Amino acid sequence: MRKALTGLTLVAALALAACGRPVDPATIGGADEIPPGPGLLTGPSGELSHTF
Amino acid sequence: MKRILFGASAAALLLATPGLAQSNAEVMRQLQAMQAQIEALKAEVDSAKAEAAAARTQSAAAETKVTAATAEGGALVSGGKTGVRVSLSGQVNRGVLFTDDGDSTDAFFVDNDNSSTRIRILGEADYDENTTIGTNIEVQFESNSTADVNQNSKRNVGNDNFTQRKLELYVDNKQLGRLTLGQGDTASNGTSEQDLSGTTVIGYSGVTDFAGGLFVRDSNTNALTGLTINKVTSNLDGLSRDDRIRYDTPKFSGFSLATSAVADDRYDVALFYGDRLGDVEVRGAVSYASASGTANAFDIVNGSVSALHVPSGVSATFAAGTRDTDNQDNDTSFYYGKLGYQTNFFDFGKTAISADLYYGEEFVTADDETFSVGLQLVQNIKKVGAELYGGFRLYDYDDSATDYETLYGVMVGARVKF
Protein backbone atom coordinates (compact mmCIF):
# COMPACT_ATOMS: atom_id res chain seq x y z
CA MET A 1 0.00 0.00 0.00
CA ARG A 2 2.79 2.38 0.92
CA LYS A 3 4.59 1.65 -2.36
CA ALA A 4 1.43 2.29 -4.30
CA LEU A 5 0.88 5.63 -2.60
CA THR A 6 4.48 6.64 -3.19
CA GLY A 7 4.20 5.64 -6.85
CA LEU A 8 0.95 7.53 -7.29
CA THR A 9 2.45 10.60 -5.64
CA LEU A 10 5.44 10.52 -7.97
CA VAL A 11 3.25 10.05 -11.03
CA ALA A 12 1.03 12.92 -9.91
CA ALA A 13 4.06 15.13 -9.36
CA LEU A 14 5.48 14.32 -12.78
CA ALA A 15 2.10 14.88 -14.44
CA LEU A 16 1.83 18.20 -12.63
CA ALA A 17 5.29 19.20 -13.78
CA ALA A 18 4.50 18.27 -17.36
CA CYS A 19 1.35 20.43 -17.45
CA GLY A 20 2.88 23.82 -16.90
CA ARG A 21 5.55 25.98 -18.47
CA PRO A 22 8.69 27.14 -16.66
CA VAL A 23 8.60 30.42 -14.79
CA ASP A 24 11.02 33.31 -15.25
CA PRO A 25 13.11 33.69 -12.07
CA ALA A 26 13.18 37.45 -12.64
CA THR A 27 9.47 37.53 -11.81
CA ILE A 28 10.07 36.16 -8.30
CA GLY A 29 10.12 38.91 -5.70
CA GLY A 30 12.00 38.97 -2.43
CA ALA A 31 10.33 38.35 0.90
CA ASP A 32 8.54 41.42 2.28
CA GLU A 33 9.17 43.39 -0.93
CA ILE A 34 6.91 44.88 -3.55
CA PRO A 35 6.89 42.23 -6.28
CA PRO A 36 8.52 42.91 -9.65
CA GLY A 37 6.52 43.20 -12.85
CA PRO A 38 3.42 45.09 -13.87
CA GLY A 39 0.83 46.35 -11.44
CA LEU A 40 -2.84 47.26 -11.60
CA LEU A 41 -2.11 50.72 -13.03
CA THR A 42 1.30 50.17 -14.53
CA GLY A 43 2.99 48.65 -17.54
CA PRO A 44 5.81 46.12 -17.77
CA SER A 45 8.19 48.33 -15.79
CA GLY A 46 5.94 47.85 -12.80
CA GLU A 47 5.93 51.49 -11.78
CA LEU A 48 4.23 54.72 -12.68
CA SER A 49 7.30 56.41 -14.05
CA HIS A 50 7.90 59.88 -15.44
CA THR A 51 11.12 61.44 -16.61
CA PHE A 52 11.31 65.20 -16.27
CA MET B 1 10.22 140.83 -43.47
CA LYS B 2 6.48 141.07 -43.05
CA ARG B 3 6.59 138.25 -40.48
CA ILE B 4 9.29 139.99 -38.47
CA LEU B 5 7.33 143.17 -38.43
CA PHE B 6 4.20 141.28 -37.42
CA GLY B 7 5.99 139.44 -34.58
CA ALA B 8 7.55 142.64 -33.31
CA SER B 9 4.17 144.36 -33.37
CA ALA B 10 2.57 141.48 -31.43
CA ALA B 11 5.34 141.54 -28.84
CA ALA B 12 5.03 145.22 -28.46
CA LEU B 13 1.30 144.90 -28.06
CA LEU B 14 1.73 142.19 -25.39
CA LEU B 15 4.24 144.21 -23.50
CA ALA B 16 2.00 147.17 -23.80
CA THR B 17 -0.95 145.25 -22.34
CA PRO B 18 0.16 143.46 -19.11
CA GLY B 19 -3.34 141.93 -18.43
CA LEU B 20 -3.43 140.18 -21.74
CA ALA B 21 0.13 138.89 -21.30
CA GLN B 22 -0.78 137.44 -17.90
CA SER B 23 -3.79 135.61 -19.38
CA ASN B 24 -1.66 134.10 -22.11
CA ALA B 25 0.90 132.91 -19.57
CA GLU B 26 -1.89 131.12 -17.69
CA VAL B 27 -2.99 129.42 -20.91
CA MET B 28 0.60 128.34 -21.55
CA ARG B 29 0.87 126.79 -18.06
CA GLN B 30 -2.38 124.90 -18.57
CA LEU B 31 -1.19 123.69 -21.96
CA GLN B 32 2.07 122.50 -20.42
CA ALA B 33 0.18 120.71 -17.61
CA MET B 34 -2.08 119.02 -20.14
CA GLN B 35 0.95 118.00 -22.18
CA ALA B 36 2.51 116.44 -19.08
CA GLN B 37 -0.70 114.53 -18.32
CA ILE B 38 -0.89 113.28 -21.90
CA GLU B 39 2.68 112.05 -21.74
CA ALA B 40 2.01 110.27 -18.42
CA LEU B 41 -1.09 108.59 -19.86
CA LYS B 42 0.86 107.57 -22.94
CA ALA B 43 3.53 105.98 -20.74
CA GLU B 44 0.86 104.05 -18.83
CA VAL B 45 -0.72 102.81 -22.07
CA ASP B 46 2.68 101.70 -23.39
CA SER B 47 3.37 99.85 -20.13
CA ALA B 48 -0.03 98.12 -20.23
CA LYS B 49 0.57 97.09 -23.82
CA ALA B 50 3.94 95.58 -22.89
CA GLU B 51 2.40 93.62 -19.99
CA ALA B 52 -0.37 92.30 -22.21
CA ALA B 53 2.16 91.17 -24.79
CA ALA B 54 4.21 89.39 -22.11
CA ALA B 55 1.08 87.68 -20.76
CA ARG B 56 0.16 86.50 -24.26
CA THR B 57 3.65 85.05 -24.70
CA GLN B 58 3.50 83.21 -21.35
CA SER B 59 0.05 81.85 -22.10
CA ALA B 60 1.18 80.52 -25.46
CA ALA B 61 4.22 78.85 -23.86
CA ALA B 62 2.10 77.24 -21.13
CA GLU B 63 -0.39 76.00 -23.68
CA THR B 64 2.40 74.45 -25.72
CA LYS B 65 3.79 72.71 -22.60
CA VAL B 66 0.40 71.32 -21.58
CA THR B 67 -0.26 70.09 -25.09
CA ALA B 68 3.13 68.38 -25.24
CA ALA B 69 2.72 66.78 -21.81
CA THR B 70 -0.75 65.55 -22.63
CA ALA B 71 0.37 64.22 -25.99
CA GLU B 72 3.06 62.07 -24.41
CA GLY B 73 0.74 60.84 -21.68
CA GLY B 74 2.66 62.56 -18.94
CA ALA B 75 1.37 64.31 -15.85
CA LEU B 76 0.75 68.05 -15.96
CA VAL B 77 3.60 68.81 -13.62
CA SER B 78 7.09 70.10 -14.09
CA GLY B 79 10.36 69.43 -12.33
CA GLY B 80 13.10 71.72 -11.19
CA LYS B 81 15.71 69.61 -12.99
CA THR B 82 15.76 67.75 -16.25
CA GLY B 83 16.57 64.05 -16.62
CA VAL B 84 15.16 63.10 -13.20
CA ARG B 85 13.18 59.86 -13.15
CA VAL B 86 10.37 59.60 -10.62
CA SER B 87 8.59 56.30 -10.05
CA LEU B 88 5.56 55.53 -7.94
CA SER B 89 4.64 52.00 -6.89
CA GLY B 90 3.02 50.20 -4.00
CA GLN B 91 0.68 47.44 -2.94
CA VAL B 92 -2.40 46.67 -0.91
CA ASN B 93 -2.31 43.30 0.85
CA ARG B 94 -5.44 42.31 2.72
CA GLY B 95 -6.75 38.98 3.94
CA VAL B 96 -8.98 37.11 6.32
CA LEU B 97 -7.25 35.20 9.10
CA PHE B 98 -9.05 32.34 10.86
CA THR B 99 -7.48 31.03 14.05
CA ASP B 100 -7.99 28.30 16.59
CA ASP B 101 -5.98 28.62 19.82
CA GLY B 102 -7.22 25.35 21.36
CA ASP B 103 -10.14 26.95 23.12
CA SER B 104 -11.60 29.66 20.93
CA THR B 105 -11.82 30.31 17.21
CA ASP B 106 -11.67 33.76 15.69
CA ALA B 107 -11.80 35.49 12.33
CA PHE B 108 -9.80 38.67 11.72
CA PHE B 109 -9.83 41.03 8.75
CA VAL B 110 -6.17 41.81 8.47
CA ASP B 111 -3.31 43.49 6.73
CA ASN B 112 -0.97 40.61 5.89
CA ASP B 113 2.29 41.42 7.66
CA ASN B 114 4.22 38.99 5.46
CA SER B 115 4.29 41.97 3.08
CA SER B 116 2.40 44.98 4.41
CA THR B 117 0.31 47.55 2.53
CA ARG B 118 2.64 50.36 1.41
CA ILE B 119 3.64 52.97 -1.15
CA ARG B 120 7.05 53.79 -2.59
CA ILE B 121 8.37 56.86 -4.38
CA LEU B 122 11.73 56.47 -6.07
CA GLY B 123 13.67 59.38 -7.59
CA GLU B 124 16.82 58.94 -9.68
CA ALA B 125 19.08 61.10 -11.79
CA ASP B 126 22.24 60.17 -13.70
CA TYR B 127 25.24 62.26 -12.72
CA ASP B 128 27.16 60.69 -15.58
CA GLU B 129 27.06 57.40 -17.45
CA ASN B 130 28.47 55.49 -14.44
CA THR B 131 26.97 57.31 -11.49
CA THR B 132 23.37 57.61 -10.35
CA ILE B 133 21.99 59.65 -7.48
CA GLY B 134 18.79 58.34 -5.96
CA THR B 135 16.19 58.82 -3.25
CA ASN B 136 13.80 56.24 -1.87
CA ILE B 137 10.74 56.88 0.28
CA GLU B 138 8.78 53.78 1.27
CA VAL B 139 6.13 53.87 3.99
CA GLN B 140 3.57 51.34 5.16
CA PHE B 141 0.07 51.77 6.52
CA GLU B 142 -1.28 48.72 8.32
CA SER B 143 -4.76 48.47 9.74
CA ASN B 144 -5.30 45.30 11.78
CA SER B 145 -1.88 43.88 10.99
CA THR B 146 -1.43 40.15 11.55
CA ALA B 147 1.49 41.22 13.76
CA ASP B 148 -0.93 42.97 16.13
CA VAL B 149 -4.40 41.42 16.15
CA ASN B 150 -5.07 38.93 18.93
CA GLN B 151 -7.79 37.23 20.95
CA ASN B 152 -8.42 40.43 22.94
CA SER B 153 -8.01 43.03 20.17
CA LYS B 154 -9.77 42.13 16.97
CA ARG B 155 -10.66 45.50 15.44
CA ASN B 156 -9.01 48.89 14.88
CA VAL B 157 -5.62 47.56 15.93
CA GLY B 158 -2.36 49.27 15.02
CA ASN B 159 -1.07 52.72 14.13
CA ASP B 160 -3.60 54.94 12.37
CA ASN B 161 -0.89 56.50 10.22
CA PHE B 162 2.04 55.77 7.95
CA THR B 163 5.09 54.18 9.53
CA GLN B 164 8.57 54.32 8.09
CA ARG B 165 10.25 51.57 6.14
CA LYS B 166 12.78 53.34 3.94
CA LEU B 167 13.71 57.03 3.87
CA GLU B 168 17.09 57.09 2.21
CA LEU B 169 19.33 58.60 -0.43
CA TYR B 170 22.15 56.91 -2.29
CA VAL B 171 24.99 57.30 -4.74
CA ASP B 172 25.46 54.34 -7.04
CA ASN B 173 28.57 53.91 -9.17
CA LYS B 174 29.05 50.96 -11.53
CA GLN B 175 32.70 50.53 -10.59
CA LEU B 176 32.70 51.62 -6.94
CA GLY B 177 29.37 50.30 -5.64
CA ARG B 178 26.58 52.00 -3.72
CA LEU B 179 26.67 54.21 -0.64
CA THR B 180 23.34 54.68 1.13
CA LEU B 181 22.42 57.03 3.97
CA GLY B 182 19.17 57.10 5.92
CA GLN B 183 16.47 54.77 7.21
CA GLY B 184 16.46 51.45 5.38
CA ASP B 185 17.78 47.92 5.23
CA THR B 186 20.91 47.31 7.23
CA ALA B 187 23.39 45.07 5.44
CA SER B 188 22.15 42.01 7.34
CA ASN B 189 18.43 42.62 6.78
CA GLY B 190 16.99 40.00 4.45
CA THR B 191 19.88 37.59 4.87
CA SER B 192 17.55 35.02 6.50
CA GLU B 193 14.95 35.53 3.78
CA GLN B 194 16.42 34.42 0.45
CA ASP B 195 13.51 32.51 -1.04
CA LEU B 196 12.73 31.57 -4.68
CA SER B 197 9.52 29.64 -3.98
CA GLY B 198 7.24 32.41 -5.24
CA THR B 199 5.03 32.05 -2.15
CA THR B 200 6.64 34.51 0.27
CA VAL B 201 3.50 36.65 0.32
CA ILE B 202 1.88 34.02 2.54
CA GLY B 203 4.82 32.16 4.07
CA TYR B 204 8.59 32.45 4.45
CA SER B 205 11.23 32.03 7.15
CA GLY B 206 9.63 34.87 9.10
CA VAL B 207 6.83 32.58 10.29
CA THR B 208 6.01 35.19 12.93
CA ASP B 209 4.33 37.43 10.35
CA PHE B 210 1.43 35.05 9.70
CA ALA B 211 -0.22 35.57 13.09
CA GLY B 212 2.38 37.19 15.33
CA GLY B 213 0.00 39.02 17.65
CA LEU B 214 -1.86 35.96 18.90
CA PHE B 215 -1.45 34.78 22.50
CA VAL B 216 -0.53 31.21 23.30
CA ARG B 217 -3.00 29.47 25.61
CA ASP B 218 -2.09 27.52 28.75
CA SER B 219 -3.43 23.96 28.40
CA ASN B 220 -3.91 23.41 32.12
CA THR B 221 -5.59 26.64 33.15
CA ASN B 222 -7.11 27.29 29.73
CA ALA B 223 -6.08 30.94 30.15
CA LEU B 224 -4.23 33.07 27.66
CA THR B 225 -0.58 33.51 28.63
CA GLY B 226 1.49 36.66 28.10
CA LEU B 227 3.38 34.88 25.35
CA THR B 228 2.60 35.89 21.78
CA ILE B 229 3.83 34.30 18.57
CA ASN B 230 5.97 37.44 18.15
CA LYS B 231 7.87 36.52 21.31
CA VAL B 232 8.36 32.81 20.69
CA THR B 233 9.45 32.89 17.03
CA SER B 234 11.93 34.85 14.94
CA ASN B 235 14.07 34.34 11.86
CA LEU B 236 16.93 36.36 13.48
CA ASP B 237 17.21 38.46 10.36
CA GLY B 238 20.18 40.61 11.39
CA LEU B 239 19.62 44.22 12.43
CA SER B 240 16.43 44.71 10.41
CA ARG B 241 15.84 48.28 9.13
CA ASP B 242 17.38 51.24 10.93
CA ASP B 243 18.91 54.69 10.49
CA ARG B 244 22.32 53.78 9.14
CA ILE B 245 25.05 54.34 6.62
CA ARG B 246 25.55 51.39 4.30
CA TYR B 247 28.00 50.42 1.60
CA ASP B 248 27.47 47.73 -1.07
CA THR B 249 30.21 46.57 -3.39
CA PRO B 250 29.49 45.90 -7.07
CA LYS B 251 28.81 42.27 -7.99
CA PHE B 252 31.76 40.03 -8.75
CA SER B 253 30.81 36.68 -10.33
CA GLY B 254 27.47 36.84 -8.57
CA PHE B 255 28.92 37.83 -5.19
CA SER B 256 28.58 41.16 -3.43
CA LEU B 257 29.54 42.37 0.01
CA ALA B 258 27.71 44.89 2.19
CA THR B 259 28.31 46.53 5.53
CA SER B 260 26.45 49.10 7.60
CA ALA B 261 26.86 51.08 10.79
CA VAL B 262 24.10 52.17 13.17
CA ALA B 263 24.14 54.20 16.39
CA ASP B 264 24.60 52.43 19.74
CA ASP B 265 27.61 50.49 18.45
CA ARG B 266 25.61 48.43 16.02
CA TYR B 267 27.22 47.22 12.83
CA ASP B 268 26.99 44.29 10.46
CA VAL B 269 28.53 42.75 7.39
CA ALA B 270 26.84 40.50 4.84
CA LEU B 271 27.80 38.45 1.80
CA PHE B 272 25.20 37.97 -0.94
CA TYR B 273 25.16 35.63 -3.91
CA GLY B 274 22.78 35.52 -6.85
CA ASP B 275 23.39 33.82 -10.19
CA ARG B 276 22.26 31.17 -12.63
CA LEU B 277 24.20 27.90 -12.52
CA GLY B 278 23.08 25.94 -15.56
CA ASP B 279 19.37 25.30 -15.07
CA VAL B 280 19.45 26.31 -11.42
CA GLU B 281 18.83 29.83 -10.19
CA VAL B 282 20.53 30.37 -6.84
CA ARG B 283 20.27 33.14 -4.26
CA GLY B 284 21.98 33.12 -0.92
CA ALA B 285 23.21 35.35 1.89
CA VAL B 286 25.11 35.09 5.15
CA SER B 287 25.76 37.81 7.71
CA TYR B 288 27.26 38.73 11.04
CA ALA B 289 25.66 41.47 13.14
CA SER B 290 26.72 42.97 16.44
CA ALA B 291 24.87 45.25 18.85
CA SER B 292 27.05 46.09 21.83
CA GLY B 293 26.12 49.62 22.83
CA THR B 294 23.05 48.92 24.94
CA ALA B 295 21.92 46.54 27.65
CA ASN B 296 21.38 42.96 26.45
CA ALA B 297 24.09 43.30 23.83
CA PHE B 298 24.03 40.52 21.26
CA ASP B 299 25.67 39.00 18.21
CA ILE B 300 23.77 37.31 15.39
CA VAL B 301 25.08 34.93 12.77
CA ASN B 302 22.52 33.90 10.19
CA GLY B 303 21.99 33.07 6.55
CA SER B 304 19.77 31.48 3.95
CA VAL B 305 20.00 29.91 0.52
CA SER B 306 17.37 29.13 -2.07
CA ALA B 307 17.66 27.22 -5.34
CA LEU B 308 15.13 26.97 -8.15
CA HIS B 309 15.42 24.35 -10.89
CA VAL B 310 13.99 26.51 -13.64
CA PRO B 311 12.82 23.84 -16.15
CA SER B 312 10.88 21.87 -13.53
CA GLY B 313 9.87 24.76 -11.25
CA VAL B 314 10.96 22.87 -8.13
CA SER B 315 12.65 24.96 -5.44
CA ALA B 316 14.32 24.30 -2.10
CA THR B 317 15.06 26.87 0.59
CA PHE B 318 16.99 26.68 3.83
CA ALA B 319 17.64 29.29 6.51
CA ALA B 320 19.22 29.26 9.94
CA GLY B 321 20.58 31.64 12.54
CA THR B 322 21.73 32.00 16.11
CA ARG B 323 21.81 34.92 18.54
CA ASP B 324 24.16 35.10 21.49
CA THR B 325 22.87 37.58 24.07
CA ASP B 326 25.02 38.87 26.93
CA ASN B 327 23.81 38.13 30.46
CA GLN B 328 21.67 35.24 29.26
CA ASP B 329 22.39 31.55 29.32
CA ASN B 330 20.30 30.73 26.28
CA ASP B 331 21.59 31.05 22.73
CA THR B 332 18.51 31.60 20.62
CA SER B 333 18.50 29.80 17.29
CA PHE B 334 16.23 28.71 14.48
CA TYR B 335 16.19 26.41 11.43
CA TYR B 336 13.85 26.66 8.47
CA GLY B 337 13.27 24.54 5.37
CA LYS B 338 10.87 24.86 2.46
CA LEU B 339 10.03 22.90 -0.68
CA GLY B 340 8.20 24.61 -3.49
CA TYR B 341 6.85 24.11 -6.96
CA GLN B 342 5.79 26.79 -9.41
CA THR B 343 4.74 26.73 -13.02
CA ASN B 344 2.53 28.46 -15.58
CA PHE B 345 -0.56 26.27 -15.64
CA PHE B 346 -2.57 29.20 -16.97
CA ASP B 347 -1.82 31.99 -19.40
CA PHE B 348 -2.99 34.64 -16.94
CA GLY B 349 -0.28 33.97 -14.37
CA LYS B 350 1.95 31.48 -12.64
CA THR B 351 0.88 29.17 -9.82
CA ALA B 352 3.12 28.46 -6.86
CA ILE B 353 2.71 25.97 -4.01
CA SER B 354 5.02 25.18 -1.13
CA ALA B 355 5.33 23.57 2.28
CA ASP B 356 7.70 24.61 5.07
CA LEU B 357 8.99 23.58 8.48
CA TYR B 358 10.36 25.81 11.24
CA TYR B 359 12.12 24.97 14.46
CA GLY B 360 13.28 27.53 17.03
CA GLU B 361 14.65 27.25 20.52
CA GLU B 362 15.39 29.32 23.61
CA PHE B 363 13.46 32.41 22.62
CA VAL B 364 12.04 32.97 26.11
CA THR B 365 13.61 30.41 28.41
CA ALA B 366 16.69 28.19 28.22
CA ASP B 367 14.64 25.11 27.48
CA ASP B 368 11.77 26.19 25.28
CA GLU B 369 11.06 25.06 21.73
CA THR B 370 8.84 26.37 18.96
CA PHE B 371 7.74 24.27 16.05
CA SER B 372 5.77 25.46 13.04
CA VAL B 373 4.59 23.94 9.79
CA GLY B 374 2.95 25.76 6.92
CA LEU B 375 1.36 25.25 3.52
CA GLN B 376 1.15 27.96 0.87
CA LEU B 377 -0.67 28.47 -2.45
CA VAL B 378 -0.33 31.58 -4.62
CA GLN B 379 -2.05 32.24 -7.94
CA ASN B 380 -0.78 35.23 -9.91
CA ILE B 381 -3.00 37.28 -12.21
CA LYS B 382 -0.33 39.29 -13.99
CA LYS B 383 -2.66 41.45 -16.10
CA VAL B 384 -3.83 43.31 -13.00
CA GLY B 385 -0.74 42.82 -10.86
CA ALA B 386 -2.59 40.65 -8.37
CA GLU B 387 -1.81 37.55 -6.34
CA LEU B 388 -4.54 35.46 -4.77
CA TYR B 389 -3.26 33.34 -1.92
CA GLY B 390 -4.20 30.88 0.78
CA GLY B 391 -2.09 29.51 3.59
CA PHE B 392 -2.16 27.32 6.65
CA ARG B 393 0.15 27.50 9.65
CA LEU B 394 0.50 25.56 12.88
CA TYR B 395 2.42 26.84 15.89
CA ASP B 396 3.43 24.62 18.76
CA TYR B 397 5.33 26.15 21.69
CA ASP B 398 6.65 24.20 24.65
CA ASP B 399 8.82 24.64 27.72
CA SER B 400 9.50 22.47 30.76
CA ALA B 401 7.21 24.39 33.13
CA THR B 402 3.94 24.63 31.25
CA ASP B 403 1.87 22.84 28.64
CA TYR B 404 0.55 25.06 25.89
CA GLU B 405 -2.18 24.58 23.31
CA THR B 406 -1.21 24.23 19.67
CA LEU B 407 -2.35 27.23 17.65
CA TYR B 408 -3.71 26.93 14.10
CA GLY B 409 -4.28 29.61 11.49
CA VAL B 410 -5.68 29.76 7.96
CA MET B 411 -5.41 32.90 5.88
CA VAL B 412 -6.83 33.76 2.47
CA GLY B 413 -6.40 37.08 0.74
CA ALA B 414 -5.00 39.07 -2.12
CA ARG B 415 -2.07 41.36 -2.77
CA VAL B 416 -2.64 43.89 -5.52
CA LYS B 417 0.27 45.92 -6.79
CA PHE B 418 -0.46 49.30 -8.36
Interface residues (C-beta under 8 A of the other chain):
Chain A: A13 L16 A17 C19 G20 R21 P22 V23 P25 T27 I28 G29 G30 A31 D32 E33 I34 P35 G37 P38 G39 L40 L41 T42 S45 G46 E47 L48 S49 H50 T51 F52
Chain B: G74 A75 S78 G79 K81 T82 G83 V84 R85 V86 S87 L88 S89 G90 Q91 N114 S115 S116 R118 R120 L122 G190 E193 Q194 D195 L196 G198 T200 V201 Y204 S205 G206 D209 R276 E281 L308 V310 P311 S312 G313 V314 Y341 Q342 T343 N344 F345 K350 T351 K382 K383 V384 G385 A386 E387 R415 V416 K417 F418
